[in-house]
Amino acid sequence: MGICVHTSRKAPVPFSGAGFTASQEKMGEITNMMEYQAIAKQKLPKMAYDYYASGAEDEWTLKENREAFSRILFRPRILIDVSTIDMTTSVLGLKISMPIMIAPTAFQKMAHPEGEYATARAAAAAGTAMTLSSWATSSVEEVASTGPGIRFFQLYVYKDRKVVEQLVRRAEKAGFKAIALTVDTPRLGRREADIKNRFVLPPNLTLKNFEGLDLGKMDQAADSGLASYVAGQIDRTLSWKDVKWLQTITTMPILVKGVITAEDARLAVHSGAAGIIVSNHGARQLDYVPATISALEEVVTAAQGRIPVFLDGGVRRGTDVFKALALGAAGVFIGRPVVFALAAEGEAGVRNILRMIREEFELTMALGGCTKLSDITRRHIFTEDDRLGRPLPRL
């Protein structure tokens, strides 16, 4: 028996007696979100899989985004009553079920026909926030039509500011609650897999938010079609004054996505940002920048508690979530696992990764001796810098 999901209404997901969906039984038992990547690689065309999976140049930062988590160890506390665990939190005044949200990933219908519709429904069912990419293959209005849910809109600033204004107003009208402004992409990073594959969006798909503006199609290019599109459309003059400009055209709070230094964290605070997302764009922009988990504490220290700091990049386990919160993050975002799960089994896959990481995080809290998020402190972990006795950079 297969899974049938319609965009217009929720379909029941069949479960077997063992608690797995029918498609999971075909694939074998999935026990963690990383196992979806191999399934996605088998199912997707090479160009699509490589687009999602690859990083910039040598992909050092891509590997480091994961490996840096493995160098952080726990200092668990024992003999604490952990019979009740509360993972709920608030982000920008909005209550969510856990400090784990969905990062923006482009072109989701390239992974599965339901694309962003499926992701939106899965996030809403899990009681958490989804961030829709500017380069989504479903529009802000279409995603809003899936029903209630907390949604943020990731924004690239185009050279034509009227396009930006129109897009921001459409997102606000569609009920989106915040803008995640990507600030690390004045030019697209050198993604060699996309160059080799001559990456271009499949002909049946468009950048839905730009469809009526003659900006929805991506032309074939001599290298990467996306790199050519970015070079032609994205504003390289973007600066801190534009963060202030955005505040004049919307009442939505603005999260600055792409901060990895103390200097830029302070500038984000001064520019009126409502929050910071520590991100290296999934290691797809500048190679040899630190893993986001390595940059997190520096940014948190510089923000001085004035605005929340979130982490994006490399999160694959509940233990990773705990480590990020111990270093001062208010929450985390997950990206690639969403598209891999989507490719493997659509909405059911995305629901499953959110369930698994939630259960892992709850278990980590219990075994670490924490019953609520505020119990998680810097004393619960031991970093490489702690072992080497290195002080944090002076501010």
Protein Blocks (a to p, Z undefined) as FASTA:
>chain_A
ZZdddfkbccdddddfkopafklmmnopafbfklmmmmmmmmpcfklmmmmmpcchjlmm
mmmmmmmmmmpccdddehiafkbccfbdceehiacfbfcdcdddehklmmpmklmmmmmm
mmmmnopacdddfkbcbdfklmmmnogcdddddddddfblmlmmmmmmmmmmnopabdcd
dfklmbccddfklmmnopacdfkbccfklmmnopmbccddfklmklmmmmmmmcfkbcfk
lmmmmmmmpcbdcddehiabfklmmmmmmnopabdcddehhopmbghiacfklmmmmmmm
mnnomaccddeehiabfklmmmmmmnopabdcdfklmmmmmmmnojmlmmmmmmmmmmmm
mmmmmmnopabfklpcfklpccfklmnopacddZZ
